[in-house]
Amino acid sequence: MITRTLGAEPTYWYYISNAPASTPLRLFVWLSGVRWAIAQGFEETKTALGMAHDELRKYTGWHHYMLTCM
């Protein structure tokens, strides 16, 4: 799937999948939107809430911290 921005100089994003050929296109569009929301959440926790400065050593601690921040 290829997406682009509208405007004079568009930006393109490419998505590659190993899903079956019978998978509807609307599912890929929905998943690309969900991915953006998750990436935005990570970016906000890194900058605004100080996650970039936190050093966690175990997954359980990281998971708890991420749930609290998001």
C-alpha positions in Angstrom: 0.0 0.0 0.0 1.3 3.5 -0.8 -0.1 6.6 0.9 0.8 10.2 0.2 0.0 13.7 1.4 -1.9 16.2 -0.6 -0.2 19.4 -1.8 2.4 20.7 -4.2 5.2 18.5 -2.9 3.6 15.2 -1.7 5.3 12.9 0.8 5.0 9.1 0.2 4.8 6.2 2.7 5.1 2.6 1.6 3.6 -0.4 3.5 4.5 -4.0 2.8 2.4 -6.9 4.0 2.5 -10.6 3.8 -1.3 -10.8 4.3 -3.4 -13.0 1.9 -4.4 -11.5 -1.4 -8.1 -11.7 -0.3 -7.5 -9.2 2.5 -9.7 -6.1 1.9 -7.9 -2.8 1.2 -10.0 -1.0 3.9 -8.2 -3.3 6.5 -4.8 -2.0 5.4 -6.0 1.6 5.5 -7.3 1.1 9.0 -4.1 -0.6 10.2 -2.0 2.2 8.8 -4.1 4.7 10.8 -3.7 2.7 14.0 0.0 2.6 13.5 0.2 6.3 13.3 -1.8 6.7 16.6 0.6 4.4 18.4 3.7 6.1 17.0 2.2 9.5 18.1 1.7 8.2 21.6 5.3 7.0 21.8 6.6 10.3 20.6 4.5 12.3 23.1 5.7 10.1 26.0 9.3 10.5 25.0 9.2 14.3 24.7 6.5 15.6 27.1 6.6 13.0 29.8 10.3 12.2 30.1 10.3 8.7 28.9 13.6 9.3 27.0 15.3 9.8 30.3 13.9 6.7 32.0 16.1 3.6 32.2 14.0 0.6 32.8 15.5 -2.9 32.8 12.5 -5.2 32.7 9.5 -5.4 30.4 7.0 -5.2 33.3 8.4 -1.9 34.5 8.4 -0.5 31.0 4.9 -1.7 30.3 3.6 -0.1 33.6 5.4 3.2 32.8 4.0 3.3 29.3 0.4 2.6 30.4 0.7 5.4 33.0 2.1 7.9 30.5 -0.4 7.1 27.7 
